[in-house]
């Protein structure tokens, strides 16, 4: 196993901001459990297409979503216990942005299952150079409770060039200092997932993109499923950022958001995760067992798995698990409707709502 050394020579190692913090207070806010204790592996979805009238209804619903969002390109896939549906662009590659975090978390949990990691491992026990790494656990990185700032937020706030490497990200994070004592709060951090990618590389002794291919894409037969590493790669739907938004590329996001795949392959990834092909069900339950409130009402974050509790028509809630993603000019979601037993993968270019698109498709798929 190789050990990753992040060269942070530009940092002042004696800076007090990241002094040891062995007595951090425990998180005392709200949490939810995202999956019932008796959640069982989801049976394989049938391969045949849904019946024709349902396919037509879903295509019409996606057309309405495209009109509402103004998306130049939109693709989606649905899997139900009755069959599947693929949009006209469902076999074209899209960028999935932060949905990649669910992939990163899946690999970390695979390594935990293999006995090569534990969730209580400190970051410093696997890689060097992370500020406060001795006090930050892998579970904290997975759940965004590490207190590490997200370098992309610092870049946006201070109008700086985007960091060229994880080392450059950590320079910014060190200068900003911790947002809170590790484990005592919640704040989304792309940098935390970039660090998890470095941990995976150290344990697998391979590039993160290679681990994704070997551990997920190849076992599930997902030909389009990949982490983009070349900034010149253009084999996915072109982003459509609003005027004044920065030009981004998935290659910048790595293990925090560098995923490209077709909607069909994204749905198949979720099928593999739910069905036990990638993780035992107890590990999937563990990913959702303690989930923290996010920035949007009704959304919660576990160990790389988002929980969605949306208002239902009858006064109840609609419960999904999965992950959302977004970059300037691209939005995406991969989710499983716990009540309806349906997988939805939806990606669009522009800045429309992937979640609203998914909700419309799920309602259409379950309509009598």
N, C-alpha and C positions, 0 to 999 in steps of 0.2 A: 504494500500500500504506500503510495507516495504522499508526502506531506507538502501542502501548499504554503509557500512563504510569500506573503504579500509585502513587497518592499515599500515601507512607509518612511523612508529616510527623511522626507520633508517634514515629518511630524515632530513635535516636541514630546518625547516619551514621558517627560515629567509633568506634563500638563495635568492640573488637578481635576479637570472635568470628568475624567474617567478613572478616578481613584477607586479602589476596591469597595464594593458596597454589599457586604455579607448580610446586612440586616434590613434588606428592602421590605417594606410593608407588603402584605398580600393584596392582590386585587380584591376590592370589596364592592364592585358594581354588579349590575345584572349579568347573568349568563343564562343560556338556554341549552337544552339537550336537543340535538337536531334529528336524532333517529330513535325510534322506540327500541327498547332492550331486546325485543323479539324480532327485530328486522332481520329478514332472511335473504339469502342470495336471490337475485331476481332471475327468474327463468329466462332462458334464451328467447329472444323475440323472433317471431316467424319471419321468414325471408320474403314471402309473396307480397306484392303491393296491396295497399288498401283497396277496397272496392271503388269503382270508377266515380261514383257520385261524391264520395269523401275526398278523393284526389282532386276533383274539380273544385270542391269547396275550399280545400287548403290552398290551391293555386290562386283562387280568387281572393282569399284572405291575405296571402302574401302580396298580391297586387295592391290591395288596399294599404297594407303596411308600407309598401314602397312609395305609394303616393303620399301617405301621411308623413313619412320621414324625409322624402326627397332624395332617397339613397340612389346614387348612380348605379350601384350594383348591390344585389342582395341574394343570398343563398341560404337554403334551409333544408333540414332533414328531420323527419319524425319517425319514431319507432313506437309501436303500440303492441299490445297483446294480440291484436287482430291483424296486424300487418304494418307495412312501412310506406312512407311517402318521401319523395325527393323532388325538390324544386328544379326548375329549368337549369339553374346554376349550382345545383347541389353536388355536382362532381367537379366543380372548379375550385381551385385553392384560394382561401382567404387568410388574412392575418387574424389571430385570435387573442392577441395582446395578453392580458393578465390571466386568461384561461390557462395559460402555460403554468401558472402557479399550482394548479391542481395536478398537472403532470409532475412538476418538481416534488410536490408533497407525496405523490404516489410512490415515487422512487425512494424518497427518504423512508417511507413506511415499509417498503420492500426490504430495505437495508436493516431496519429495525427487526423485521420478521426473520431475516437471515442471521441476526445476532451480531451484525457488523457495526451497528450503532445502537444507542438508546436515546430516548427522547430527553433524558436528563443529562446527556453529555454536554459539557461546555463546548462552545465554539472553539476555544483555545486548545482543546484536546485533539482537534483535527486539523485546524489551520492556524497559522500565525498572522499577526498584524491587524486583527479586528479590534477596534477600540472597545474596551470593557469585555473582551472575549472570554475572560475567565469567569465572569458573572452572568453571562448570557447562555442559555441552553438552546438546544435545537428546537425544543417545543416552543420556546419564546419566539424564535424566528418564524416558525411555521404559523403561529397564531397572531403575529404582529404585536406581541407584548414585550419585545426586547428593549424598547425605549430608544432604539436607533432611528435617527431621522432618515428620510428618503432623499437621496441625492437629487432626484429629479425635481423635488419641491424646492430645494435650495437653489438649484439652477434657475428655475422659473422666477423665484422671488428676487434673486440677486442679478438676474439677466446675465448669467455666465454661460460660457460654452458647455455643451454637454460633455460629461467625463468620457474619456477614451478607454477607460479600463476600470475594473473593480478597485484597483489601487487608487486611482484618481477619485472615484466615488468616496472612498473611505477617508481621503484627505479632507473632503468637504464635510463629511459626517463628524470627523474628529474636531474640526474647527467649530462646528455648530454645537457640539456637546450633546449629552443625552437629553431626550425629551422628558424622561421620567426614570425612576429607579426600575431596573429590569424586573418584569413580572407584576408591576403595580398598576399598570395602565394599558391602554390600547391605542395604537396609531399605525395606520397602514404604512408599510415600508417596502418599497421595491428593492432597496439596498439589502434588506434582510434576506430576500429571496435570491439576490445575486450571490450573497454569502453562502446560502444553501447550495447553490450550484457549484461553488468552489469546494464545499464539503463533499458533494457527490463525486466530483472529479478526483479528490484525494482518495476516497474510499474505493472507487472503481478503477483508479489509475487510468483514466481515459477522459477525453473531452466530454463535456456535458451532452453535446449533440449526439455523440456516439452512444452514451448511456441511454438516451431516449430511444434511439434506433434499436439497440439491442434488447432493451428491457420492455419496450412497449410496442413500437411500430412493427418490428419483425414478428414477435409472438402472435400479434393480433392480425397480421397481414394488412397493415395500413400503409399502402404505398405512398400516399401523399403526406403523411404525418412526419414533420421534421422541425428541427430548430434551425432557423436561418442564421448563418454565420458570416455571409458575404454581403457587404453593404451594396454591392452591385446587383444582387439577386432581385429580379423583378417578376418572378413566377408566382404571382398572387394578385388579387384584385387591387388595382391602384387606389391608394388613399385619396380622399377628397376633403382635405382640411379647409376650415373656414378662413376667410381673409384675416391675415395677421397671425394665424396659428403657425407654430413651428413645423417644418418638414421633419418627419420622423421616419425611421426604418426599423423593422423588427430585429435586425441584426444588433441594434444597440441594446436590446432588452434582454437577450440571453435567457437565463433560467427564470427571470421575472416576467417575461412577456414576448419571447422570440419565436412563438409557435406559428407555423403555417400548416394548413390541412384543408381538405374539402369538408363541407358539412357532413357528408356521408361518413367519412372516416372519423370525424369527431363524435358522431352518434355511436359508432362502433367502439370507440375508446370508452365511452360512458357505459356501454353495454358490458364491455370486458371488466370494468371496475365494479359495476353493480353485481355482476354474475360470478365473481370470485376468480376470474382468470388472471387478475393482476395482484389482488390482495385477498387474504381471508376476510370473511365478513366481520369478524371481531375487530380487525384493524380499521375497516371502513366506519364501524360504529365509533371507534376511538377517535377518529378524525372529526366527528361531529359531537362528541360527548359534552365538551365545554366550549360553547360558542359565544363570542363577545359581540355586543351591539356595534354595528358599523355606522357610517355617516348617514346612510339613508334609512328611514324608518322601516322596520320590518325585515331588515337584513342583518345577519349575524355571521361571525367568522370563527371557524374552528381551526383545525390543523390543516390548512390549505383547502378547506371545503367551506363554501358559503351556504348558509341556510336562508331561505326566503320565506317569510310568513306574510302573505299578501291578503288584503281583505277580500272575502268571498261574497258572492251575491246574496247569500242567505244570512249574512251577519257573522259567519264563521271565518275561517282562514283557508287559504290555499298554500300548501307547504311544498316547497321545492328544495332540492339540494343540487349543488353544482358550482359554477363560477362564472362571473362576468368579466369582461375585458374591454379596454378602450384605449386608443391612442388618438391624437388629433387626426380626424378624418377616417376613423374606422372604429366600429363597435361590434361586440360579439357576446354571446352567452351560450353556455352548455348546461342544461338542467334536466333533472328528473322530477316529474310530478308524483309525489308520494301517494296522493289520493287516486289519481287517474292511472298511475302505472305507465306513464308515457315519457319518452325521452325526446327532447327538442334540442337541436343545434341550429343556431341562427347567427349569421354574420352579415354585416352591411358596411358599405363605405359611406362617408359623410358622418354626421354627428347625431343621427336619429337614435331613438331608444331601441336597443336590442331586446331589453326586458319586455317592453310593450309589444314588440313583434312576437316574441316567444309566447306571451300570454294569449294573444289573439290566435296563434296557431294551436296552442293547447286547448283553448276553448272550442275551436273549430273541430279539432281531432276527436273531442269527447262528446260533441253534440249528437243528440239522437236524431 
